[in-house]
Amino acid sequence: MTSVTLPGVYAPQDDTDLLLHALLQEPLPHRAAVLDVGTGTGAVALAAGRLGALVTAVDVSWRAVLNAKVNAVLARIPLRVVHGDLLAPVGGQSFDLILSNPPYVPAPAAACPRRSAARAWDAGYDGRLILDRMCREAPALLRPGGVLLLVQSALSGAEESLRQLRAAGLRADIVDRRHIAFGPVLRSRSGWLRSRGLTAGDDEKEELVIIRAERLS
C-alpha cells in the first residue's frame, strides 16, 4: 500500500509492527471508536480504519498530523486527525480502543525535547514522562469493556505501567514481547544505559512489550 513518511516524522519500526499485530488480535465492536495517540505517519490508525473502526488520531507534531492526513488520502480511508498534546484534544470523549506508541526511551535529559525528531522517542531520565501520563489519563477515556494497547520498552519500566493501570481499576497484562537489537539512538547512549544499570555488559538488545489494559465496568 502506498504511504509516505515525511522528514522529521517517526517512521514505522519494530514497535509499530508489534502494536499493529496486537491490534489485529483485538476483537472490535461494529464501528468501534478507536483513538491512536502519537499517530506519527498514521500507520496504526489506518490499520484500525481498514477494520471498519471510526478512528481519531492525535499527534503533538504538526508535521505528523499532515503526514497522517496525506496517508489517509492515499489509502482512501476516513481518518480524523487532530493536533494536540496526548489526550488533551479528546477530553470528554470515550473510546472502545486506545492505541499508543508513545515516546519511551530513557534519555540523559530530564525533560522531553520540545523540538527535533527526538521528541518522538526521548521521554526523560527514566523514559516514563509520557508513559506516566498515558497510564494516568487513558483509563478515564475507555468505555466499559474498552481496551488500551500500549507499546513500550522494558527499559522504561513495564511493571510500573502495569501497576499504575491496575491501580486505576483496569485489568492489565503484558500480552506480547519482542527482543530487538539497539537502533542508532540506544547504541549512541549504551554507556549511559550501562551506568544506570538498565543494561549489563555488552548487551545491546532491548525488549519491547505490549501492555493490554481493559476496563471491566
DRENPA-3360 file (N, C-alpha, C; in nm, 2 decimals, always signed):
BEGIN
1 = MTSVTLPG = +0.08/-0.12/+0.00/+0.00/+0.00/+0.00/+0.09/+0.12/+0.00 ~ +0.04/+0.22/-0.07/+0.12/+0.35/-0.09/+0.11/+0.43/+0.04 ~ +0.22/+0.47/+0.10/+0.23/+0.56/+0.21/+0.36/+0.64/+0.21 ~ +0.36/+0.75/+0.28/+0.48/+0.83/+0.28/+0.52/+0.86/+0.42 ~ +0.65/+0.88/+0.44/+0.70/+0.93/+0.57/+0.77/+1.06/+0.55 ~ +0.72/+1.17/+0.60/+0.78/+1.30/+0.58/+0.90/+1.31/+0.67 ~ +1.00/+1.39/+0.63/+1.12/+1.42/+0.71/+1.08/+1.47/+0.85 ~ +1.14/+1.42/+0.95/+1.11/+1.46/+1.08/+1.00/+1.39/+1.15;
9 = VYAPQDDT = +0.93/+1.29/+1.08/+0.82/+1.22/+1.14/+0.87/+1.08/+1.17 ~ +0.83/+1.02/+1.28/+0.88/+0.89/+1.32/+0.84/+0.78/+1.22 ~ +0.93/+0.72/+1.16/+0.90/+0.61/+1.06/+0.86/+0.49/+1.13 ~ +0.76/+0.41/+1.08/+0.72/+0.29/+1.14/+0.84/+0.19/+1.16 ~ +0.85/+0.13/+1.28/+0.96/+0.04/+1.31/+0.91/-0.08/+1.39 ~ +0.99/-0.15/+1.46/+0.95/-0.27/+1.52/+0.84/-0.25/+1.62 ~ +0.84/-0.14/+1.70/+0.74/-0.11/+1.79/+0.60/-0.09/+1.72 ~ +0.61/-0.02/+1.61/+0.49/+0.00/+1.53/+0.43/-0.14/+1.49;
17 = DLLLHALL = +0.52/-0.22/+1.44/+0.48/-0.36/+1.39/+0.42/-0.44/+1.50 ~ +0.48/-0.43/+1.62/+0.43/-0.50/+1.74/+0.29/-0.46/+1.77 ~ +0.27/-0.32/+1.77/+0.14/-0.27/+1.80/+0.03/-0.31/+1.70 ~ +0.07/-0.31/+1.57/-0.02/-0.35/+1.46/-0.06/-0.49/+1.48 ~ +0.03/-0.58/+1.52/+0.00/-0.72/+1.55/-0.10/-0.73/+1.66 ~ -0.08/-0.65/+1.77/-0.18/-0.66/+1.88/-0.31/-0.61/+1.84 ~ -0.32/-0.50/+1.76/-0.45/-0.45/+1.71/-0.52/-0.56/+1.63 ~ -0.45/-0.64/+1.55/-0.52/-0.74/+1.47/-0.57/-0.86/+1.55;
25 = QEPLPHRA = -0.52/-0.87/+1.67/-0.57/-0.98/+1.76/-0.69/-0.93/+1.85 ~ -0.72/-0.80/+1.84/-0.82/-0.74/+1.93/-0.96/-0.75/+1.86 ~ -1.06/-0.82/+1.92/-1.19/-0.81/+1.86/-1.25/-0.67/+1.89 ~ -1.31/-0.61/+1.78/-1.36/-0.48/+1.79/-1.51/-0.48/+1.76 ~ -1.59/-0.41/+1.84/-1.73/-0.40/+1.81/-1.75/-0.33/+1.67 ~ -1.87/-0.34/+1.62/-1.90/-0.28/+1.49/-1.89/-0.13/+1.50 ~ -1.81/-0.08/+1.41/-1.78/+0.07/+1.40/-1.73/+0.12/+1.54 ~ -1.63/+0.05/+1.58/-1.57/+0.08/+1.71/-1.51/+0.22/+1.71;
33 = AVLDVGTG = -1.52/+0.29/+1.82/-1.45/+0.42/+1.83/-1.31/+0.39/+1.88 ~ -1.21/+0.43/+1.80/-1.07/+0.40/+1.82/-0.99/+0.53/+1.83 ~ -0.90/+0.54/+1.92/-0.81/+0.65/+1.93/-0.67/+0.61/+1.92 ~ -0.59/+0.67/+1.83/-0.45/+0.64/+1.82/-0.37/+0.77/+1.87 ~ -0.30/+0.75/+1.98/-0.23/+0.86/+2.04/-0.08/+0.86/+2.00 ~ -0.03/+0.97/+1.94/+0.10/+0.97/+1.89/+0.11/+0.90/+1.75 ~ +0.02/+0.94/+1.66/+0.00/+0.86/+1.54/+0.11/+0.86/+1.44 ~ +0.20/+0.96/+1.45/+0.31/+0.96/+1.35/+0.26/+0.96/+1.21;
41 = TGAVALAA = +0.30/+0.87/+1.13/+0.26/+0.86/+0.99/+0.12/+0.81/+0.97 ~ +0.05/+0.77/+1.08/-0.08/+0.72/+1.08/-0.09/+0.57/+1.05 ~ +0.02/+0.50/+1.05/+0.01/+0.36/+1.01/-0.08/+0.28/+1.10 ~ -0.08/+0.29/+1.23/-0.17/+0.21/+1.32/-0.31/+0.26/+1.30 ~ -0.33/+0.39/+1.30/-0.47/+0.44/+1.28/-0.53/+0.39/+1.16 ~ -0.46/+0.39/+1.05/-0.51/+0.35/+0.92/-0.54/+0.20/+0.92 ~ -0.46/+0.12/+0.99/-0.49/-0.02/+1.01/-0.62/-0.04/+1.08 ~ -0.65/+0.04/+1.18/-0.78/+0.03/+1.25/-0.89/+0.07/+1.16;
49 = GRLGALVT = -0.87/+0.17/+1.08/-0.97/+0.21/+0.98/-1.00/+0.10/+0.88 ~ -0.90/+0.03/+0.84/-0.93/-0.08/+0.75/-1.01/-0.19/+0.81 ~ -1.02/-0.20/+0.95/-1.10/-0.29/+1.02/-1.24/-0.24/+1.03 ~ -1.27/-0.12/+0.98/-1.40/-0.07/+0.99/-1.43/+0.02/+1.11 ~ -1.32/+0.05/+1.19/-1.34/+0.14/+1.30/-1.35/+0.29/+1.26 ~ -1.41/+0.36/+1.35/-1.41/+0.51/+1.34/-1.29/+0.56/+1.42 ~ -1.19/+0.62/+1.35/-1.07/+0.64/+1.41/-1.04/+0.79/+1.43 ~ -0.99/+0.83/+1.55/-0.93/+0.96/+1.57/-0.79/+0.94/+1.60;
57 = AVDVSWRA = -0.70/+1.02/+1.53/-0.56/+1.01/+1.55/-0.51/+1.15/+1.61 ~ -0.42/+1.14/+1.70/-0.37/+1.26/+1.77/-0.21/+1.26/+1.76 ~ -0.16/+1.38/+1.73/-0.01/+1.39/+1.75/+0.02/+1.54/+1.78 ~ +0.13/+1.55/+1.86/+0.17/+1.69/+1.90/+0.25/+1.76/+1.79 ~ +0.29/+1.68/+1.69/+0.37/+1.74/+1.58/+0.28/+1.77/+1.47 ~ +0.29/+1.90/+1.42/+0.21/+1.94/+1.31/+0.25/+1.86/+1.18 ~ +0.38/+1.83/+1.17/+0.42/+1.76/+1.06/+0.36/+1.62/+1.05 ~ +0.36/+1.55/+1.17/+0.29/+1.42/+1.18/+0.15/+1.43/+1.15;
65 = VLNAKVNA = +0.08/+1.53/+1.19/-0.06/+1.55/+1.16/-0.08/+1.55/+1.01 ~ +0.00/+1.63/+0.94/-0.01/+1.64/+0.80/+0.03/+1.51/+0.73 ~ +0.13/+1.44/+0.78/+0.17/+1.31/+0.73/+0.05/+1.21/+0.74 ~ -0.01/+1.20/+0.85/-0.12/+1.11/+0.87/-0.24/+1.14/+0.77 ~ -0.26/+1.27/+0.76/-0.37/+1.31/+0.67/-0.34/+1.27/+0.52 ~ -0.22/+1.29/+0.48/-0.17/+1.26/+0.35/-0.19/+1.11/+0.33 ~ -0.15/+1.03/+0.42/-0.16/+0.88/+0.41/-0.30/+0.83/+0.41 ~ -0.39/+0.90/+0.48/-0.53/+0.87/+0.48/-0.59/+0.89/+0.34;
73 = VLARIPLR = -0.55/+1.00/+0.28/-0.60/+1.03/+0.14/-0.55/+0.92/+0.05 ~ -0.42/+0.89/+0.06/-0.36/+0.79/-0.03/-0.43/+0.65/-0.01 ~ -0.46/+0.62/+0.11/-0.53/+0.49/+0.14/-0.68/+0.49/+0.12 ~ -0.73/+0.61/+0.10/-0.88/+0.63/+0.08/-0.95/+0.57/+0.21 ~ -0.90/+0.61/+0.32/-0.96/+0.57/+0.45/-1.00/+0.69/+0.53 ~ -1.12/+0.71/+0.57/-1.15/+0.83/+0.65/-1.08/+0.82/+0.78 ~ -1.02/+0.93/+0.82/-0.94/+0.94/+0.94/-0.95/+1.08/+1.00 ~ -0.99/+1.09/+1.12/-1.00/+1.22/+1.19/-0.86/+1.24/+1.25;
81 = VVHGDLLA = -0.79/+1.34/+1.21/-0.65/+1.37/+1.27/-0.65/+1.50/+1.33 ~ -0.61/+1.51/+1.46/-0.61/+1.63/+1.53/-0.48/+1.66/+1.59 ~ -0.44/+1.78/+1.61/-0.32/+1.82/+1.67/-0.34/+1.85/+1.82 ~ -0.24/+1.80/+1.90/-0.25/+1.83/+2.04/-0.16/+1.74/+2.12 ~ -0.16/+1.77/+2.25/-0.07/+1.70/+2.35/-0.14/+1.58/+2.41 ~ -0.10/+1.46/+2.36/-0.16/+1.34/+2.41/-0.31/+1.34/+2.41 ~ -0.38/+1.33/+2.52/-0.52/+1.31/+2.53/-0.60/+1.44/+2.54 ~ -0.53/+1.55/+2.55/-0.60/+1.68/+2.56/-0.70/+1.71/+2.46;
89 = PVGGQSFD = -0.68/+1.68/+2.33/-0.77/+1.71/+2.22/-0.90/+1.63/+2.23 ~ -0.90/+1.52/+2.31/-1.02/+1.44/+2.31/-1.08/+1.42/+2.45 ~ -1.05/+1.52/+2.53/-1.11/+1.52/+2.67/-1.26/+1.52/+2.66 ~ -1.32/+1.44/+2.74/-1.47/+1.42/+2.75/-1.53/+1.32/+2.65 ~ -1.44/+1.27/+2.56/-1.49/+1.16/+2.47/-1.45/+1.03/+2.53 ~ -1.51/+0.92/+2.47/-1.48/+0.79/+2.51/-1.46/+0.70/+2.39 ~ -1.38/+0.59/+2.42/-1.34/+0.50/+2.31/-1.35/+0.35/+2.35 ~ -1.37/+0.27/+2.25/-1.37/+0.13/+2.27/-1.22/+0.08/+2.27;
97 = LILSNPPY = -1.13/+0.15/+2.20/-0.99/+0.10/+2.20/-0.90/+0.23/+2.19 ~ -0.80/+0.23/+2.27/-0.70/+0.33/+2.26/-0.57/+0.27/+2.23 ~ -0.50/+0.31/+2.13/-0.37/+0.26/+2.09/-0.27/+0.37/+2.11 ~ -0.15/+0.33/+2.15/-0.04/+0.43/+2.17/+0.10/+0.37/+2.16 ~ +0.18/+0.43/+2.08/+0.32/+0.41/+2.07/+0.39/+0.54/+2.11 ~ +0.40/+0.57/+2.24/+0.44/+0.70/+2.29/+0.59/+0.70/+2.30 ~ +0.65/+0.82/+2.31/+0.80/+0.83/+2.35/+0.82/+0.75/+2.48 ~ +0.92/+0.66/+2.48/+0.95/+0.59/+2.60/+1.10/+0.56/+2.62;
105 = VPAPAAAC = +1.19/+0.62/+2.54/+1.33/+0.59/+2.56/+1.39/+0.67/+2.67 ~ +1.46/+0.61/+2.77/+1.53/+0.68/+2.87/+1.64/+0.77/+2.80 ~ +1.65/+0.89/+2.86/+1.75/+0.99/+2.80/+1.82/+1.06/+2.91 ~ +1.94/+1.11/+2.88/+2.01/+1.18/+2.99/+1.94/+1.31/+3.02 ~ +1.87/+1.37/+2.93/+1.79/+1.50/+2.97/+1.67/+1.46/+3.05 ~ +1.64/+1.55/+3.15/+1.53/+1.52/+3.24/+1.40/+1.55/+3.18 ~ +1.39/+1.64/+3.08/+1.27/+1.68/+3.02/+1.26/+1.63/+2.88 ~ +1.14/+1.62/+2.83/+1.12/+1.58/+2.69/+1.16/+1.69/+2.60;
113 = PRRSAARA = +1.22/+1.66/+2.48/+1.26/+1.76/+2.39/+1.13/+1.83/+2.33 ~ +1.14/+1.96/+2.32/+1.02/+2.04/+2.26/+1.02/+2.04/+2.11 ~ +1.14/+2.03/+2.05/+1.15/+2.03/+1.91/+1.25/+1.92/+1.87 ~ +1.26/+1.90/+1.74/+1.35/+1.80/+1.68/+1.28/+1.66/+1.68 ~ +1.34/+1.57/+1.60/+1.28/+1.44/+1.58/+1.28/+1.36/+1.71 ~ +1.38/+1.39/+1.80/+1.39/+1.32/+1.92/+1.27/+1.32/+2.01 ~ +1.18/+1.42/+2.00/+1.06/+1.42/+2.08/+0.97/+1.30/+2.05 ~ +0.99/+1.23/+1.94/+0.92/+1.11/+1.91/+0.96/+0.99/+1.99;
121 = WDAGYDGR = +1.08/+1.00/+2.06/+1.13/+0.88/+2.13/+1.18/+0.92/+2.27 ~ +1.25/+1.03/+2.29/+1.30/+1.06/+2.42/+1.20/+1.10/+2.52 ~ +1.21/+1.04/+2.65/+1.10/+1.06/+2.74/+1.16/+1.08/+2.88 ~ +1.26/+1.15/+2.90/+1.31/+1.18/+3.03/+1.41/+1.08/+3.08 ~ +1.46/+1.10/+3.20/+1.56/+1.02/+3.26/+1.53/+0.87/+3.28 ~ +1.40/+0.84/+3.31/+1.36/+0.70/+3.32/+1.27/+0.66/+3.21 ~ +1.25/+0.74/+3.11/+1.17/+0.71/+3.00/+1.02/+0.71/+3.02 ~ +0.98/+0.76/+3.14/+0.84/+0.75/+3.18/+0.76/+0.88/+3.18;
129 = LILDRMCR = +0.81/+0.99/+3.13/+0.74/+1.11/+3.13/+0.61/+1.10/+3.06 ~ +0.61/+1.04/+2.95/+0.48/+1.03/+2.87/+0.40/+0.90/+2.91 ~ +0.47/+0.79/+2.94/+0.40/+0.67/+2.99/+0.32/+0.70/+3.11 ~ +0.38/+0.77/+3.21/+0.30/+0.80/+3.33/+0.17/+0.88/+3.30 ~ +0.18/+0.97/+3.21/+0.06/+1.05/+3.17/-0.04/+0.96/+3.10 ~ +0.00/+0.87/+3.01/-0.09/+0.78/+2.95/-0.16/+0.69/+3.05 ~ -0.08/+0.63/+3.14/-0.14/+0.54/+3.24/-0.23/+0.62/+3.33 ~ -0.21/+0.74/+3.36/-0.29/+0.82/+3.45/-0.42/+0.87/+3.37;
137 = EAPALLRP = -0.41/+0.91/+3.25/-0.52/+0.98/+3.18/-0.61/+0.89/+3.09 ~ -0.55/+0.78/+3.04/-0.62/+0.70/+2.94/-0.74/+0.62/+3.00 ~ -0.73/+0.57/+3.13/-0.84/+0.49/+3.18/-0.97/+0.57/+3.18 ~ -0.97/+0.69/+3.20/-1.10/+0.77/+3.21/-1.17/+0.78/+3.07 ~ -1.09/+0.76/+2.96/-1.15/+0.77/+2.83/-1.20/+0.64/+2.77 ~ -1.18/+0.53/+2.85/-1.22/+0.40/+2.80/-1.37/+0.37/+2.83 ~ -1.45/+0.32/+2.74/-1.58/+0.28/+2.77/-1.58/+0.15/+2.85 ~ -1.69/+0.11/+2.91/-1.69/-0.02/+2.97/-1.66/-0.13/+2.87;
145 = GGVLLLVQ = -1.56/-0.21/+2.91/-1.51/-0.32/+2.82/-1.41/-0.26/+2.72 ~ -1.37/-0.14/+2.73/-1.28/-0.08/+2.64/-1.13/-0.12/+2.68 ~ -1.05/-0.11/+2.58/-0.91/-0.16/+2.59/-0.81/-0.06/+2.56 ~ -0.70/-0.05/+2.63/-0.58/+0.02/+2.60/-0.47/-0.07/+2.55 ~ -0.41/-0.05/+2.43/-0.30/-0.12/+2.39/-0.18/-0.03/+2.38 ~ -0.08/-0.05/+2.46/+0.03/+0.04/+2.48/+0.16/-0.04/+2.45 ~ +0.25/+0.02/+2.36/+0.38/-0.05/+2.34/+0.49/+0.04/+2.41 ~ +0.58/-0.03/+2.47/+0.69/+0.04/+2.54/+0.81/-0.05/+2.55;
153 = SALSGAEE = +0.92/+0.00/+2.59/+1.04/-0.07/+2.61/+1.05/-0.12/+2.76 ~ +1.10/-0.24/+2.78/+1.12/-0.28/+2.92/+1.22/-0.19/+2.99 ~ +1.30/-0.12/+2.92/+1.40/-0.03/+2.98/+1.33/+0.08/+3.06 ~ +1.20/+0.11/+3.02/+1.13/+0.22/+3.08/+1.02/+0.17/+3.18 ~ +1.04/+0.05/+3.23/+0.96/+0.00/+3.34/+0.82/-0.05/+3.31 ~ +0.81/-0.16/+3.24/+0.68/-0.22/+3.21/+0.60/-0.25/+3.34 ~ +0.67/-0.30/+3.44/+0.60/-0.33/+3.56/+0.53/-0.21/+3.63 ~ +0.60/-0.09/+3.61/+0.54/+0.03/+3.67/+0.41/+0.07/+3.59;
161 = SLRQLRAA = +0.41/+0.05/+3.46/+0.29/+0.07/+3.38/+0.18/-0.02/+3.43 ~ +0.21/-0.14/+3.44/+0.11/-0.24/+3.49/+0.05/-0.20/+3.63 ~ +0.14/-0.16/+3.72/+0.10/-0.12/+3.85/+0.00/+0.00/+3.84 ~ +0.04/+0.10/+3.76/-0.05/+0.22/+3.76/-0.18/+0.19/+3.69 ~ -0.18/+0.11/+3.59/-0.31/+0.08/+3.52/-0.40/-0.01/+3.61 ~ -0.34/-0.10/+3.68/-0.42/-0.18/+3.78/-0.47/-0.09/+3.89 ~ -0.39/+0.00/+3.94/-0.44/+0.09/+4.04/-0.56/+0.18/+3.99 ~ -0.56/+0.20/+3.86/-0.68/+0.28/+3.81/-0.80/+0.19/+3.78;
169 = GLRADIVD = -0.79/+0.06/+3.82/-0.91/-0.03/+3.81/-0.91/-0.11/+3.68 ~ -0.81/-0.11/+3.60/-0.80/-0.19/+3.48/-0.74/-0.32/+3.50 ~ -0.78/-0.42/+3.42/-0.71/-0.55/+3.42/-0.60/-0.54/+3.32 ~ -0.48/-0.54/+3.36/-0.36/-0.51/+3.28/-0.26/-0.62/+3.28 ~ -0.21/-0.66/+3.16/-0.11/-0.77/+3.15/-0.03/-0.74/+3.03 ~ +0.09/-0.80/+3.03/+0.18/-0.80/+2.91/+0.13/-0.91/+2.82 ~ +0.10/-0.88/+2.70/+0.04/-0.98/+2.61/+0.13/-1.02/+2.49 ~ +0.24/-0.94/+2.47/+0.33/-0.98/+2.37/+0.47/-0.91/+2.40;
177 = RRHIAFGP = +0.58/-0.98/+2.35/+0.71/-0.93/+2.37/+0.79/-0.95/+2.24 ~ +0.89/-0.87/+2.22/+0.98/-0.89/+2.11/+1.12/-0.83/+2.15 ~ +1.23/-0.91/+2.13/+1.36/-0.86/+2.15/+1.42/-0.81/+2.02 ~ +1.48/-0.69/+2.03/+1.53/-0.63/+1.90/+1.67/-0.57/+1.94 ~ +1.75/-0.57/+1.83/+1.88/-0.50/+1.85/+1.87/-0.35/+1.87 ~ +1.96/-0.29/+1.95/+1.96/-0.15/+1.96/+1.96/-0.08/+1.83 ~ +1.88/+0.02/+1.81/+1.90/+0.11/+1.70/+2.00/+0.22/+1.72 ~ +2.01/+0.31/+1.63/+2.12/+0.42/+1.65/+2.10/+0.50/+1.78;
185 = VLRSRSGW = +1.98/+0.53/+1.82/+1.97/+0.61/+1.94/+2.02/+0.54/+2.07 ~ +1.98/+0.41/+2.09/+2.02/+0.34/+2.21/+2.17/+0.30/+2.20 ~ +2.22/+0.28/+2.08/+2.36/+0.25/+2.06/+2.45/+0.37/+2.10 ~ +2.39/+0.49/+2.07/+2.47/+0.61/+2.10/+2.48/+0.64/+2.25 ~ +2.39/+0.58/+2.33/+2.39/+0.60/+2.47/+2.40/+0.47/+2.55 ~ +2.46/+0.37/+2.49/+2.48/+0.24/+2.55/+2.56/+0.25/+2.68 ~ +2.66/+0.33/+2.68/+2.74/+0.35/+2.80/+2.66/+0.41/+2.91 ~ +2.58/+0.51/+2.88/+2.50/+0.57/+2.98/+2.39/+0.48/+3.04;
193 = LRSRGLTA = +2.34/+0.39/+2.95/+2.24/+0.29/+2.99/+2.30/+0.19/+3.09 ~ +2.43/+0.15/+3.06/+2.50/+0.06/+3.15/+2.53/+0.13/+3.28 ~ +2.56/+0.26/+3.28/+2.59/+0.33/+3.41/+2.47/+0.34/+3.49 ~ +2.35/+0.34/+3.43/+2.22/+0.34/+3.50/+2.18/+0.21/+3.55 ~ +2.25/+0.10/+3.51/+2.21/-0.03/+3.54/+2.09/-0.09/+3.46 ~ +2.06/-0.02/+3.35/+1.95/-0.06/+3.26/+1.99/-0.17/+3.17 ~ +2.12/-0.18/+3.14/+2.17/-0.29/+3.06/+2.30/-0.34/+3.13 ~ +2.34/-0.46/+3.09/+2.45/-0.52/+3.15/+2.55/-0.56/+3.05;
201 = GDDEKEEL = +2.68/-0.55/+3.08/+2.79/-0.59/+2.99/+2.78/-0.53/+2.85 ~ +2.79/-0.62/+2.75/+2.79/-0.57/+2.61/+2.65/-0.60/+2.55 ~ +2.55/-0.62/+2.64/+2.41/-0.64/+2.59/+2.36/-0.52/+2.51 ~ +2.33/-0.54/+2.39/+2.28/-0.43/+2.31/+2.15/-0.47/+2.24 ~ +2.06/-0.53/+2.32/+1.92/-0.56/+2.28/+1.83/-0.51/+2.38 ~ +1.71/-0.47/+2.33/+1.60/-0.43/+2.42/+1.48/-0.51/+2.40 ~ +1.40/-0.52/+2.50/+1.27/-0.59/+2.49/+1.16/-0.49/+2.48 ~ +1.08/-0.51/+2.37/+0.96/-0.43/+2.36/+0.84/-0.52/+2.41;
209 = VIIRAERL = +0.75/-0.45/+2.47/+0.63/-0.52/+2.52/+0.50/-0.45/+2.48 ~ +0.40/-0.53/+2.47/+0.26/-0.48/+2.45/+0.19/-0.50/+2.58 ~ +0.14/-0.39/+2.64/+0.05/-0.39/+2.75/-0.09/-0.38/+2.71 ~ -0.17/-0.47/+2.75/-0.32/-0.47/+2.72/-0.39/-0.44/+2.86 ~ -0.47/-0.33/+2.86/-0.54/-0.30/+2.98/-0.68/-0.28/+2.95 ~ -0.77/-0.35/+3.02/-0.91/-0.35/+2.99/-0.99/-0.29/+3.11 ~ -1.09/-0.20/+3.07/-1.18/-0.15/+3.17/-1.30/-0.25/+3.18 ~ -1.32/-0.31/+3.30/-1.42/-0.42/+3.31/-1.56/-0.37/+3.33;
217 = S = -1.57/-0.25/+3.38/-1.71/-0.19/+3.40/-1.71/-0.04/+3.41;
% end
